[in-house]
Amino acid sequence: MRQLSDNMRQIFRHDRIGVTLSATTPALPKILSIRASVLQPILGHFAENDGTIRKLLRANGLPTTRPTDPYAPIPLRAYLALFEQAAEAAGDPVLGARLGFACRPGDLAPIGLLAIQAGTIRGGISAMARFGPALQTGTAVALEDGGERLVLSYRIVAPGIAPSRQDAEFTLAALCGLVRTAFDRRWRPEEVHFLHPAHDRRALLERWFGCPVLFGQSANRILMSAAEADRQHRTEDRDLIALIERHLMDMSLSDPARSLTEQVDALISRRLGLQPIDLLSVAAALEMSPRSLQRQLATEGTSLSGLVQRCRRQMAEKMLHAGTQPIEAIAAALGYADGTAFWRAYRGWTGHAPSVRARARPDAP
C-alpha cells in the first residue's frame, strides 16, 4: 500500500489482523456541508500564527484552530466564502489552482486513496465522481462518455449558493494533479472549461493544466482523451478497493432527493455546448423512457425544451454581463450553430438584440 498522508492515518488504523476501518466515523448532517479536511490546503498556505486567516475563519463562523478531525462537517457556504477571501488576502488570484496542483492523493481522504488504486485513469476519475458526496454535498460531479472524449464536469447545484472561482479552479486542478501523481506525470487534458469569466492569469493556468483553458462555459469541465483514459497502468487490488469503497459508502451522505426538473437541469448544464440535448439522449441518461420523461416533466409544470431554453438564457445573461467573450463564442458555449442563431433566440426571449456589455475590466486578459 502506498504511504498514507496524516489525514489518511486518521481514517485507517493498523492492527495485527490487517487494515481496519476506524469505528468513529461521524456522518455529515443533512445540510450543505463539506469535510473539514478541505480546509487544510488553505490553512497550510498561511503561517501558523497568521492573524489574517484567523480573522477570516472567525468572520465565517469557522473554528480558528486547525481541525483535528478531517471528517468534521463545516458549512459549504462558509468554506466557499473563506476560499475567495483567502485568495484576496494572499494577493494570489489563482490560489485555488495553485493549492489544487499541490494536493496529494491522501489530502482527498479515502477518495484519493481509492483513485490511485484504479488500473486506469477512467477508473480513478469514476471513483472520484461516484463518491463525491463523501466529501461534499450540494454539488454534481459526473463523468460522461462522448466517444473519443471523456468529459468530467463539476458544479455546485445547491440553490442560493453562487459558483466560486477559487473552488472551481482548486477542484479541477486537484483532479488533474491526482491523475498525474497516480498514473502519468506527462498526462494532459485536451481542454479545461470554467463557468466564471476570464481573468488575467489565463496563460499561467494553461501552463499548469498543459492545455487550452476556456472561460464563461456552461459548466466546469475537464475534457480528456478516452483512449488515454482507458490505458491500463496497473493491476488492481480488488480486495483493497472493496474495503475502501465500503468505507466511503458508510461515510457518504446523499443530498436531499432532487426533483426530476433539477436532475434534468444539471444534465443540461453539463452537456450544453458539448453534446446534443434531445429527448432520447436525456431519457437514456436518466434511465427513463422518453414518454415517462415528458410526462413527469409536465407534471412538474415544465418540458425539456423549456428547461434548455431557460438554461441557455440564464447562461447568456451571465456571459453578456461579464463582457469577456464575443457573441460567436457565447453562441458556441450555449450550443448554437452560429452567432446568428443565438441572436435570433435572444431577441425572441427579450425583444432586443444581445450585446456584450462594455465596462472597465481590469482583470480581463
PyMOL commands that set and color helices and strands:
alter all, ss='L'
color gray80, all
select helices_A, chain A and resi 6-9+36-45+51-59+76-90+95-102+105-115+121-130+132-134+165-182+202-209+226-229+238-251+260-271+279-285+290-299+304-322+327-333+339-350
alter helices_A, ss='H'
color red, helices_A
select strands_A, chain A and resi 12-15+18-21+33-35+73-75+139-145+149-156+191-193+213-214+220-225
alter strands_A, ss='S'
color yellow, strands_A
deselect
rebuild
show_as cartoon
